[in-house]
């Protein structure tokens, strides 16, 4: 099984960087990032509706790529790699939590 290197473009990368509260991804990977809805909502208010919509589209593409079991996913930006199904599940759980928080920004 081959590795697929994933880039995390802006504005999604901006959201993730904003949510680095536990540490930084270069050190702790996705464990450094909080998906707390209040924190994500603060980023959404700062970024604006158009930017949030673009970030959500980018996140949907990233989730689709991570769900594809024909390859392993690696990301320098997120400091993660999915050599096992458990690692893939951890990444997908993180992405789903971030998606939930971003989606909540659309709710009045």
Residue pairs with C-beta under 8 A, 6 or more apart in sequence:
1 70
1 71
1 72
2 71
2 72
3 71
3 72
3 73
3 74
3 81
4 65
4 71
4 72
4 73
4 74
5 74
5 75
5 76
6 62
6 65
6 66
6 73
6 74
6 75
6 77
6 78
7 75
7 77
8 16
8 58
8 62
8 75
8 77
8 78
9 58
11 47
11 51
11 52
11 54
11 55
11 58
12 54
12 55
12 58
12 59
12 62
13 77
14 43
14 47
14 51
14 55
15 40
15 43
15 47
15 55
15 98
15 102
16 25
16 33
16 77
16 78
16 98
18 39
18 42
18 43
18 46
19 33
19 34
19 35
19 36
19 39
19 40
19 43
19 98
20 32
20 33
20 34
21 32
21 33
21 34
21 39
22 28
22 31
22 32
22 33
22 34
23 31
23 32
24 32
25 32
25 33
25 77
25 78
25 79
26 79
27 79
28 79
29 78
29 79
29 80
30 78
30 79
30 80
30 90
30 91
30 94
33 94
33 98
35 94
35 97
35 98
35 100
35 101
36 101
37 100
37 101
37 104
39 101
40 98
40 101
40 102
40 104
40 105
41 101
41 104
41 105
44 52
44 102
44 105
47 55
52 102
52 105
52 106
55 102
56 99
56 102
56 103
59 95
59 98
59 99
59 102
60 99
62 95
63 92
63 95
63 96
63 99
65 73
66 73
66 82
66 88
66 91
66 92
66 95
67 92
69 88
72 81
72 82
72 83
72 88
73 80
73 81
73 82
73 88
73 91
74 80
74 81
74 82
75 81
78 91
80 87
80 90
80 91
81 87
82 88
82 91
